Amino acid sequence: MVRMFGLKMSIGITLVASFSIIFILGSAIIGSGILGKATREIFSFGPLAHDANGHTNILLLGVGGEKEEGGYLSDSIMILSINPNNPSVSFLSLPRDLFLNSRVGNRKINEIYAVAKKKYGERRGIEVIKDAVADFTGVEIDYGAVIDFHVFREVIDALGGVDIFVSHDIDDPFFPNGNYGYKTFVVRTGLQHFDGETALEYARSRKTSSDYDRARRQQDLILAMKEKAEALSFLTDFGKLTDFFQMYRKYVNTDLGLTQVIALAKIAMAIDYSNAISAVLNDDPMEMGGLLYTPAKEFYGGQFVLLPEDVKDTQFFMELVLIHPDVLLEGAQISVLNGSGIEGKASSVASRLRRLGFHVIEVGNYNSDTPAVETFIRDFSPQKDLETKDVLEELLDVRIVPAAEESPASPESILDLQVILGTG
């Protein structure tokens, strides 16, 4: 799923709920004036690490912590990609059952940091999981942050709670009670006000829904925390600033230095959140990002794991979301027509495009007396200069041709591109 977050943000308070302390702290240092002009000059906004495309990519892991069942297993895994040059942000959540190669062996992604931390220590543990995710995604990971989920509770309580619209009832009788037993967690559909403890449970409940639902709830919580934080004025309060800094030191293990935190907060202030994108890599072939499948358990020691059906397509999708979100934001209207005479070919290609995030509005047959030999794309919107054309041209290995003058789209048509499938 892709969502364009319709937000009007005057100052950058937070990008990610579990990462909010970092941005609250940095934004407060920059904007409050508490530390004075001289101090702000001392904290130079040195260059952030970035990939070849100029993006700074941060891996975020949410863990239960030492005293919780599951300890340092990653409950949530999210990549945050920031473009400082054209301030924008993308989020991609990865499922905990994703099976990856790593320096601590082939295992589920949610286990890698926990095993690496035990073997190498906290900082090396971050390096190990960063390398594993970079190898899988094909996207360079510049920084990592491991956040104890209890930060949700303390930050949200400090904010006075948050308002969340719950889209579906949750009735989870198997939520851990902290004593290796269970309790029932219930939330009803509608607008709800959560304190820190309830928000933490809302973010972590999974037994009666799915990891993908939970990832989306966590992304919703991101926005709720941001909106509440920016509405309050206590960030100009030195005491509150000190409290947030102590939370940061207590709950966040990261290879980001303070100057990088401040630099990120400065960028966050300039981001247009109405164009932010979030997506979840998943195993539903009807969904965008539904590029994973479940192999037979006997090949993985009886474990339920997830693997990409096609590594190339999966990496293509992740790169679109994180590095080239402008292509998805174009929302080009695409039709796929079968000119090959091969039954089901148009449906198959349309499904592939939708899973990759493209907006296919029509699937049908190409009206022609003879089958099309080659696949090509007809361009009905040359005036838009869509980046999507170049991407599809490379993805499908086809050529782009202008729409024929004798058969243009009707004035009422919203069609931008028409993929004609040939026998080749």
N, C-alpha and C positions, 0 to 999 in steps of 0.2 A: 504494500500500500504506500502511496505517496500522498503526503498532505502538505499543502502550502499554508503555513501558519499565518492567519490573518491578524497580525499584531501591529500596534503603533507603539513603538518603544522610544522614549525620549532619552533614557540613559541605559547603559549596559549593566544590568545587575547580575544576571545569571543566564547561562546557556543550558546547563544540565542540572537537574535537581541534585543529584549526588555530588556534583562538582560545584554547587552553588557557593559554597564558602569561599572558594578561590576567587570567583568573580565578584562576590559581594565585597570581599576584602580589597581586591585590586581597585574596583570602582570607587570604593569609599576613599582609598588613599588618594586617587586621582582627583575626585570631584568634591570632596568635603572641605578641603582646605585645613583639616585638623592638623596635619603635620607640617603645614607651612610651605611657602613657595621654595625656600631653600632646600627643604627635604625632597620636594618633588623634583628639583633639579639634580639632586644627588642620584635619585633612582632613574638613571637613563633608560630609555626604552630601547635597549639593545636589540639586534636582529634576532628574530625567532628562527629556529630551524624550520626548513620547509622542503617540500619535494620539488621535482623538476618542473611542476606546473605552478609553483609558487604557493601551494596550499600548506598549511600547518595541520597535521593530522594527529589526533590525540586518542589513545585507547583508554576507555573508562571501564573499570571493573567494580561491581558492587559485591561486597562480601558480608557475611553475617558477623564475622569477627571471632575472636578467640573463645569467647564464652558461649557462642551459639552453636546449635547443632549444624553441622556442615562446615563450621569454622571458616577457612579461607577458600572454600570452593566458591566459584564466581556465580552468584545468583543472576547477575545481569552483565552483559557484555555489549558495549556500544562504542562505535567509532564516531568521533566528532571531527569534521573537516571544515576548517576556516580558511576563507580566501581573504587575506588582508588587503589585497590590491583593489578589489571590488567588494567591499565588506559584505560577506554572506556566509551562511553556515548550512551544513547538511548533517543529518544524523543517520546512522545505519546500525540497527540492532542485529546481533548474531545470536542464534539459539544455543543454549548451553550444551545440547547433545551433539553439536557439530564435531566431527571427528577429524583431528588435525595431526600432522607431523610436527614434532618439536624436539628440542635438545634433551628433553626428559622422556622421550619415547612417544609413540603414537597413542593418543588418548583423546578423550573428550575435552573440548576447549575449556570447560569449567573446572577441570582438574589441573590444568597446566601450571597456573600460577601457584596453587597450593603446593604441588609437588616441588616446583622449582624453588619456592621460598624456603621449604624445609631443607632442601639440598644445598642451596647456594646463598640464602639470605634474601632480605626484602628487595634490595636494589637489583641484584642479579636476577631475581625472580621476575621483576618487571621487564628486564631485557629479554628474558626467555619467551615470555608471552608476546611481547611486541614483535619479536622475530617470527614467531609462529603465525601470527595474524598477518604480518606483512607478506610472508610467503604464500599464504592462502589467498589473500585478497588481490595481490599484485599491486597494492598501494603502500607506499612507504609510511611507516608509523614513526613520527618524530618524538612523541612523548607518551608517557603512560601515567595513569593515576589509579590507585586502588583505594576505594573508599568504603569504610565500614558503614553498613546500612543504617546504623544508629544515628548517623548524621542527619538522616531524614527527620527523625523524631526531635532532636534538639534544635535544628534550624527552624523547623515548622512551628514548634512551640515558641521559639523566639520571635517568629513572625506573627504570633497570635492565631495560628491555624490557617488553613487554605480552603478555598471553595473549589469543588470538583463536580462536574456533571458526569454522573455515572450512567453509562448507556445501557448496561445490562445488570440484572440482579446477580449478586455473588452470594452463594451459600456454601461455604467451604467448611465441612466438619473435620478436616484433617490439617488445620493450621497448627504448627508446632507451638506448644505452650511454654517452651523454655526448660522443661523438666523431662524431656524425652517422651512426652506424651502429646496429646492433641486437644485442641479446643475448637469451637465453631466460630467462624468469622462470617458475619452477614452484613451485606450492604445492599440497599434497594436502589432501583433506578430513580434518577432525578438529581437535582442539585443538592449536594451534600457539603456540610462544613466539617472538615477533618482536623482533629488535633494531631500532634506528632505521632502518637502511637497508632492511631487508626490509619493515618496516611502510610506508615511503615507497613502495616498489615495489608493495606490495599495494594501497595507496590509489590509485595512478595507473594500474595496468595496465588496458587497455581493448580491445586489438585483437582478443582472442578472446572477449570478453564484450560488454557494452554500457555506455553511459554511465549507464544506470539501475542496473545491477549495481554499477558503481563507486561511484555515489552511496550505495547501501546499505552497501557495504563501508566507506566513509568514516564513515557514521553509526555502524556497529559499532565502528569504531576510537575514536570519541568516547567510547563507554561503557568500552572497555577502558582508555583513558588515565585516565578519571575514577576507575575502580575502583582502579587501581594507585596513582594519586597520593594518594587519600584514605587508602590503607592504610599509607602511609609517613609518617614523622615528621620528615623533613628540612625541612619547611616552617617549622619553628621554628629552623632553622639560618640565621643571617644570611648566611653565605657562599653557601648555595644560593639564598637570596632574591636576593642580588646577581646570581648567575648568571642567574636567570630574568629579572631586569630587563634585563640586557644582551641576552638573546635577544629580549625584547620590542622593544627599541630597534632591534635589527639586522634583524628579520624582519617587523615589523608596521607597516604604513602605515594610520593610522586617524584619523578626526576625533573619536574619543572622547578626552576629557581624562582625566587621572589621577583626578580626583574622580568622574567618571562610571564609570571602571573599578572603583573601590572601591565605589560605590553598587551596581553590577551584581553584584559579588561578594557583597555583603551580601544582596541578593535571592536569589542562587543558594543561599545557605545554607538558605533557608526553603522551597525548592521541593520538592514531593513528586514525585519522578521516576517513581513508579509510574503517574502519569497524564500523563507526557510523550507527545507525539504526533510521529511523523515520517512524512513522505509524500514521494513523488517524482512530479512532473509528467512524464507519459510519453505514448507513442503506441500503447500496447497497449489496444485497446478492451475487453479482458477484465479489465483491472486497474483498481483505484481510481486516479484521476488520469489515466486513459488518454484524455485529451481533446485530444491533438494529432494532426496528420496531416502527411504529406509531400507537398507540392505538386510539380508537374512542374518538373524542374531547369532547363529552358530559360527559365523566367520569372525565375530567380535566378542568372543567369550560370553555369549548370552546377553550382551548389552544391547539396549536400544540406542542406535546412533544414527546420525544424519550425514549424508554425503552429497556432493553436487552431482546432478545427472550429467552435466556437461561443464567441465572446468572452465573452458573458454567462455561460454555464455555467462556463467556465474561471475567470473572476473569482469566481464564486459558490463554486467549490470551494476556491480559494486563500484566500478570506476565511473559509470554514468551518475550514480547517486552522489558519490563523494567528490569527484573531480570535475565532472561536466554537468552539474545540475541545470545549467541554462538550457540544455537540450530538452530535459523533461519539463521545464517550466514553459517552454514554447507551446506545449500541448497541441502539436500538429495533429490535424484530423486525417486519419489514414483509412483507405479502403484496400482490401486484398481480394483480387479477382482471379479465379482459376482459368487460365487459358491453355492449360496443359492437357486437359482431358483425363487427368489422373484423379480419381475420386478421392476426396478428402484432403487434397494438397493445400487448398486455401485455408481450411480450418486449422491444419497443422501449423502453417506459417503464421496465421493470425494469433494462435495461442502462444507461439514463441514470442512474437512481438509484444503481446500484452504482458507476459511474464517479465519481459525486460523493461517494462514501464511505458511503452508506447500506447497511444490512444487510437485503437482500431475501432471505427464506427460502423464498418460494413464488411461483410464477407459474402462472396457470391461467385457467379460464373461470368467470364469475359465473353461478351457477345461477338463472336467472330465465326466466319465460315470455315476457317481452318485453325488447327491448334497453333498457339504461339510457340515458336522455337526457343527464343531466349526470354529470360525474365528481365523486365525493365520497370522503371518507375516514371509515371506521368506526373509532371509538376503543374498543378492548377493555381499555384500561388507564387509565381516568380517574384512578385513585388515584395514578399515578406522576407526574402533572403534567409530562409530557415536553415539553421545548423543541422536540423534533423535530416535534411537531404544528404549531406555529406556523411553523416553517421550511418544511415541506411545503405548508402551506396557502398560503403566499406563492409558493413555487416553482411549484406546479401550478395556482395560482389556483382553488382549490376550497374547499368548506366542510367542516368537521368535524362529524360527527354521532355520537351515542352508538350503540354496538352495540345492535341490536334485542333486546329482552328475550326474544322467542320464539326467537332463534337466537344465543345467546351462545357464545363460545368454550368449549371443554371445559375442565374444571379442569386437565387435563394440558397444555393449549396454552400455548406461550410467546409466542403472537402478541400484539403490542401494537397495531399499526395495519394496517388493510386498505384498500388503494386500489382503488376500484371505478371502472373506466374507462367513460365514457359516449360517446355518439356526438358530442357537442359538442366 
